[in-house]
C-alpha cells in the first residue's frame, strides 16, 4: 500500500520495521504464512490495516478480538518503557 502512494523505499522499510516491532513480529519478516502461527498472522493483518495510519478501523467480532489483544500488548509495552498510557477511546 505504501509503494502505491509513491513513498520512498527507505521510508517504507523504516515504517514497516517500526510497526512490526510494535506488534512483536519483526522476527517473522522473511517467513511465509505457512511458517507462522495464527496469532502472528493476525498481527500481520493488523500491521496491514495500520500501515497507512487510518483514522478509523472498522472490525467484525473476530477482528475486534485482534484489536483488543493489540491494544493490551501496546499498553504493556508502553508501561514497560515507563511512559504514561492515555485512553483516547
N, C-alpha and C positions, 0 to 999 in steps of 0.2 A: 504493500500500500504506500509506503514512503517513496519508493522508486517512481511510482506513477505520478507522485506530486513533484517530481524533479528535485528531490532533496539529495544533496551530495552523498556519495558512498561513505565517506568518513563520518558524517553526521548520523547516517542510518546505523552504521556499526556501533557507534557510541550510545545511541538511543536504545537500540536493541539490547546491547550488553547491560546497560543500566536497568532496563525493565526486567531482563532475565535474572539479574542479581536480586532485585527486589522480590521476585517471585520464587527464588531459590531453585532455578532451573538452568543456571549457567553451565553446569557440568554435562548437560544433555544436548548442547547446541549442535553437535555433529552427529547425533543419533537419528535413526529413522523411527517413525511412530511405533512400529512393531517392537522396538527395543526399549521402550519406556513404559512406566506404569500408568495406570488410569489417572491417578492424581496429577502426574506430570503432564499428561495430555490435556487435562482440564486447565492446568496453569498455563500451558501453551495457548489454549483457546482464550484465556484471559489476556495474555500478552497481545494476541492479535487484536482483541477488542480495544485494548487500552493504548496501543502504539500511536494512534492518531490523536490522543488526548480528547476524547469525545466529551461533550458537556453532559450527555445523558446516555446511559446504557439501559436498554430495556431487556429484561431477562425473564425467562419462564421459571417454573419452580426448580428445575434441575440447575439452571444457571444461578438462581438465587442462592442455592447452597454453595456453589463455587465462589460466588462473590462474598458470601459471609466468611468462608474459610480464608479467602484472600484478605479481607478486612482484619480478621483476627490475627493473621500472620503478620500483616503490616504493623498493627498496633504493638504486637510483641516485639518486633524488630526495633520499632521506634523507642519503646521503653528500655530496651537493652542499651541503646545508644545514649540514653539519658535525656531525650527530648520529650517535650510535652505533647500529648495527643489532644487534638481538638476535634470534637464530633461536629461535623457540618451538616449532618442529615436532619 
